[in-house]
Structure formats: C-alpha cells, structure tokens
C-alpha cells in the first residue's frame, strides 16, 4: 500500500504562511501584545513561548524507539556512514553555504547554521515512508540522532556559531555565544522534553502496553508539535509586525542556501550509500535522515539564545517553509532513482 502524506503535513508550508499572516495581523491590530508578552516574561524569556517550545519538542522525542539502538550498533558500515553524514558532512555543508550566501546578513547566517546542526528526528518518518525506505532503520537512526543531540548539541552550536567563524576571520558576526548559555538552552528545550518523552514512553508501554502507546497515545499527542510550532510563529510575527515590509525578500534570501543544502545533501548521501553497497530501503532511510532537519529544535534554540525578535529565529521559521516542498520533490526523485539505479 502506497504511503500518502497526511493532510497536516502536506500543507505545512501553507499553515506556516497563514500563521505568519495571522501574527502580523494581530501585531498590527493589537500593538499592546508586545507589552503583554513583557509582563508574561522572566528576564528575556517569554513564559508562554517557553512552554510552547517544550510542547513542540515533546511528541517527536516521545515516539523515538530508543530500544532499537543496539540493532544499529551491530551494523558498523551503516552506523559509520550515518554518523558521518549527520554530524560531519551535514553541519559543515550548511555552515559553508550559510557563509557563501548570507555573510552580509550575519544573523540569518547564524540561524541557517543552527538549522544545519539540528538533525532530523521527526519528519524523516514521513519522507522515509513516502520514499519506500525501511521504517525499522529510520526508527533506529532517529533514536541515534536523538541521543547525539541531547549530549552534543550544546558543543556543536558553540563551535559552529562562535569558534569556527572566528577561525575563518568572519568578524561581521562579532558574537561569541558562551557554552554555558547554549548548554542551559539545550537542557531546557531539548533535555526537558527528552526526559519527559523517555519517561512517557517507558511508563506508557509498561502500564498500558506497546500497542496502546503507539496506536493511541502517539497519534493523540503528535499534532501538538504543529500546534506549538504555529503558536510560536504567530507570536514571533505579532511582535515584529512593524518590520514586515522587509520580510518577502529576506525569505527568498534565506531560502537559497537551504535549497542548495537539501539537494546537495540528498544526492551526496544517496550515491555514497549506493557506492558502499547499501540496499535501497536502508539507503533511503539514511539519505532522508541526513537531508532533513529538526527545525523545531533550531527555532527553540535560536529564540532561547538570540531572542524572539532575532534574525536567527526568523531563519529558523523559514526552514520548514522551504523543507516541505523540496523534500516532497526529493521523495519523487528517490523513487525514480530506485528504478534507475537499483535493479529491484
């Protein structure tokens, strides 16, 4: 049976556009929303937004099949290529594309770099299923990326946003993000939902059983990722409605390195996997895991570190706007390559 993209996922780009428009409308009609947000904030942290961001990360980290990790450890070839693509090739490719296309806009450049560091743990399930990849393998790779993100993301963000740009002499950035600030943000917006998700999974399966957990509980909480994402976008745009006239061009500007990244990363991953002899179903799972990004995490961390009004946070919002239509196209390309490159 051919997998179809769910209604909410198929029109994700449309929902994001509508959320942007609604946020701008609210910010224009109710300018007092900025004062209200300040009253509901502790320091620079908006309490409603923080709750929304944690809710956004909770569902994908709850449905990760952590017990599948030992199976991947047995396949050293697939493990090695997946780690290389996700944690070396992907971040470096996005880093250099961001510098090439956005060096004159350092805030957007940093936001795009952070998108490249946030490896896919949610939407890859959709892309993999549509492409006919291995569900079991995708689940294992998602679990691997989840664990890696929890324990390495702080260091990666610090290295790629502070250390590497400094080494390359990119003085336009003029920003050093303290590692402790990144670590605290990652703990709040990745660590807390990770712990909640892990405990929910263990308790849910132990008390109600695996069938109830994956067929009842997961479908019930999954839409809240999208709801929280749209809430975040509405709030962001309501607070920056006065700068709307510059946004259309900026959207295009941010989209260019992202589009290059998705195409280059997918085809590089697909053909290197074929070269080392991986079957199509494993190839698709690894290629789409390496190509997709965890834009929820990128948005959360950008807001936490740079603020809700920042260009970094705005770049994070553009991520899913571009990713969805491009990845749908790459799913079609994957199916074509299966017929041309693989014999079955």
C-alpha positions in Angstrom: 0.0 0.0 0.0 1.4 3.3 -1.1 2.1 5.8 1.8 0.4 9.2 1.5 1.4 12.4 3.1 -1.1 13.3 5.9 -3.3 16.4 5.5 -1.5 18.4 8.1 2.0 17.5 6.8 1.1 18.0 3.1 0.0 21.6 3.7 2.6 22.5 6.3 4.1 25.4 4.2 0.5 26.8 3.9 -0.1 26.6 7.6 3.2 28.4 8.3 2.3 31.2 5.8 -1.1 31.6 7.4 0.5 31.7 10.9 2.8 34.5 9.7 -0.1 36.4 8.3 -2.2 36.0 11.4 0.8 37.1 13.6 1.3 40.2 11.5 -2.4 41.0 11.7 -2.5 40.6 15.5 0.6 42.7 15.9 -1.0 45.5 13.7 -4.5 45.4 15.3 -3.3 44.8 18.8 0.0 46.6 19.3 -0.3 46.1 23.1 0.6 42.4 22.5 4.3 43.4 23.0 3.6 44.8 26.5 1.6 41.7 27.3 4.5 39.5 26.3 6.8 41.5 28.5 4.5 41.1 31.5 4.5 37.3 30.9 8.3 37.1 30.7 11.0 36.4 33.2 14.1 38.4 32.1 14.3 37.8 28.3 12.3 34.5 28.5 8.7 34.6 27.5 6.9 32.0 29.7 4.1 31.2 27.1 6.7 30.8 24.4 8.9 28.6 26.5 6.0 26.3 27.3 5.1 26.2 23.7 8.6 25.3 22.6 8.8 22.5 25.1 5.5 21.1 24.0 6.7 21.4 20.4 9.7 19.1 21.1 7.8 16.6 23.3 5.9 14.5 20.8 8.9 13.7 18.4 11.1 12.7 21.4 8.3 10.6 22.9 7.8 8.4 19.8 11.6 7.7 19.3 12.2 3.9 19.7 15.2 4.1 21.9 15.3 0.3 22.4 16.2 -0.1 18.7 19.7 1.5 19.1 21.5 -1.8 19.8 20.5 -3.1 16.4 22.3 -0.2 14.6 25.5 -0.8 16.7 25.8 -4.2 15.0 25.9 -2.7 11.5 29.2 -0.9 11.7 29.1 0.3 8.0 25.7 1.9 8.2 26.4 3.3 11.6 29.6 4.9 10.4 28.1 6.5 7.3 25.1 7.7 9.2 27.3 9.4 11.8 29.5 10.9 9.1 26.6 12.3 7.1 24.6 13.7 10.0 27.3 15.0 12.3 30.2 16.0 9.9 29.0 16.4 6.3 25.6 17.9 7.0 26.7 20.6 9.5 29.8 21.5 7.5 27.9 21.8 4.3 25.2 24.1 5.8 27.9 26.1 7.5 29.8 26.9 4.3 26.6 27.5 2.3 25.4 30.0 5.0 28.8 31.8 4.8 28.7 31.9 1.0 25.1 33.2 0.6 24.5 35.1 3.9 27.8 36.5 5.0 26.4 40.0 4.6 23.5 39.1 6.9 25.2 37.6 10.0 22.0 37.0 12.0 20.4 35.0 9.2 23.8 33.2 8.6 23.8 32.1 12.2 20.2 31.0 12.1 20.8 28.8 9.0 24.0 27.3 10.5 21.9 26.3 13.6 19.3 24.6 11.3 22.2 22.5 9.8 23.2 21.4 13.3 19.7 20.3 14.3 19.5 16.8 12.8 16.1 15.3 11.8 14.2 13.2 14.3 10.6 13.8 13.3 9.6 14.5 9.7 12.1 11.9 8.5 9.5 9.3 9.3 7.2 10.9 6.7 9.8 11.3 4.0 11.2 7.8 4.5 7.7 6.1 4.3 6.8 8.1 1.2 10.1 7.0 -0.4 9.6 3.4 0.5 12.5 3.3 2.9 12.9 0.9 5.9 10.7 2.0 8.8 12.8 0.0 11.2 16.0 1.5 10.0 14.6 5.0 10.1 13.4 4.4 13.7 17.0 3.3 14.7 18.5 6.4 13.0 16.0 8.7 14.7 17.0 7.2 18.1 20.7 7.7 17.3 20.2 11.3 16.3 18.1 12.0 19.4 20.8 10.7 21.8 23.5 12.5 19.9 21.6 15.8 20.0 21.0 15.6 23.7 24.6 15.1 24.5 26.5 17.0 21.8 24.2 19.8 20.5 25.5 22.4 23.0 29.1 21.8 22.0 28.1 21.9 18.3 26.2 25.2 18.5 29.1 26.8 20.4 31.7 25.5 17.9 29.8 26.4 14.7 28.5 29.8 15.8 31.5 31.1 17.8 34.7 29.2 17.2 34.7 28.3 13.5 33.6 31.8 12.3 36.3 33.3 14.4 38.9 31.0 12.9 37.8 32.0 9.4 38.0 35.6 10.3 34.3 36.3 10.0 34.3 39.5 12.1 30.8 40.5 10.8 29.4 38.1 13.3 31.0 39.9 16.3 29.4 37.4 18.6 30.7 34.8 21.0 28.0 32.6 22.5 29.1 31.3 25.9 28.9 27.5 26.0 27.1 27.6 29.3 24.3 29.7 27.8 23.9 27.2 24.9 24.0 24.3 27.3 21.3 25.8 29.5 19.1 26.5 26.5 19.6 22.9 25.2 18.8 21.5 28.6 15.5 23.4 28.7 14.3 23.0 25.2 15.8 19.6 24.4 16.7 18.0 27.7 13.4 18.5 29.4 11.2 17.2 26.6 13.7 14.3 26.1 13.3 13.3 29.7 9.5 13.7 29.6 9.3 11.8 26.3 11.6 9.0 27.5 9.7 8.6 30.8 6.3 8.8 29.0 7.3 6.0 26.7 8.6 3.7 29.4 5.6 4.3 31.7 3.1 4.2 28.9 4.4 0.9 27.5 4.8 -0.7 30.9 1.4 0.3 32.2 -0.8 0.2 29.0 1.3 -1.8 26.6 3.1 -1.1 23.3 0.0 -1.3 21.1 -1.8 1.3 23.1 1.2 3.6 23.3 2.0 3.6 19.6 -1.6 3.3 18.2 -3.4 5.6 20.7 -1.1 7.8 22.7 1.4 8.8 20.0 -1.3 9.8 17.4 -3.1 11.8 20.2 0.0 13.9 21.1 1.7 14.1 17.6 -0.4 17.1 16.3 0.7 19.2 19.2 4.2 19.7 17.6 2.5 21.5 14.7 0.1 23.4 17.0 3.0 24.6 19.2 5.1 25.5 16.1 2.3 27.6 14.7 1.7 29.3 18.0 5.4 30.2 18.1 5.3 31.6 14.6 2.2 33.7 15.4 3.8 35.1 18.5 7.0 35.9 16.7 5.4 37.7 13.8 2.9 39.6 16.1 6.0 41.0 17.9 7.7 42.1 14.7 4.8 43.2 12.6 6.3 46.7 12.1 9.2 45.2 10.1 7.0 43.2 7.7 7.9 45.1 4.5 11.5 43.7 4.6 10.4 40.0 5.0 9.5 38.9 1.5 13.0 39.5 0.2 14.5 38.1 3.3 12.5 34.9 2.9 14.0 34.4 -0.6 17.5 35.3 0.7 17.3 32.6 3.5 15.8 30.0 1.2 18.7 29.9 -1.3 21.3 28.2 0.9 18.6 25.9 2.3 17.5 24.7 -1.1 21.2 24.1 -2.1 21.7 22.2 1.1 18.7 19.9 0.7 19.6 18.9 -2.9 23.3 18.5 -2.4 22.9 16.6 0.9 20.3 14.2 -0.5 22.1 13.3 -3.7 25.5 13.0 -2.0 24.0 10.8 0.7 22.1 8.6 -1.8 25.0 7.9 -4.1 27.6 7.4 -1.3 25.2 4.9 0.3 24.8 3.1 -3.1 28.6 3.1 -3.6 29.2 1.2 -0.3 26.5 -1.4 -1.2 23.6 -0.5 1.0 20.2 -1.8 -0.2 17.6 0.8 -1.3 15.4 0.7 1.9 18.4 1.4 4.1 19.8 3.9 1.7 16.5 5.9 1.7 16.4 5.9 5.5 19.9 7.2 5.8 19.6 9.7 3.0 16.5 11.4 4.3 17.7 11.3 7.9 20.8 13.2 6.7 18.9 15.6 4.5 16.1 16.7 6.8 16.5 18.9 9.8 14.9 19.3 13.2 13.5 22.8 12.6 11.6 22.7 15.9 14.9 22.5 17.8 16.5 25.1 15.6 13.7 27.6 16.3 13.7 26.8 20.1 17.5 27.3 20.5 17.7 30.4 18.3 14.9 32.0 20.3 16.5 31.0 23.6 20.0 32.2 22.7 19.3 35.2 20.4 15.7 36.2 21.3 12.3 36.0 19.7 12.9 39.2 17.6 16.2 37.9 16.2 17.1 37.2 12.6 18.4 33.8 13.8 14.9 32.9 15.0 13.3 34.2 11.8 15.7 32.0 9.7 14.6 29.0 11.8 11.0 29.6 10.8 11.9 29.7 7.1 13.4 26.2 7.5 10.2 24.1 7.4 8.7 26.6 4.9 11.4 25.5 2.4 11.9 22.0 3.6 8.5 20.6 3.0 8.1 21.3 -0.8 11.7 20.5 -1.5 11.6 17.2 0.4 8.4 16.2 -1.3 10.2 16.7 -4.6 13.2 14.7 -3.4 10.9 11.8 -2.4 9.8 11.6 -6.0 13.4 11.7 -7.1 14.2 8.9 -4.7 11.6 6.7 -6.3 12.9 7.5 -9.8 16.4 6.7 -8.7 15.2 3.4 -7.2 14.1 2.3 -10.7 17.1 3.6 -12.5 19.9 2.8 -10.0 18.7 -0.3 -8.3 17.6 -3.5 -10.1 14.5 -4.0 -7.9 
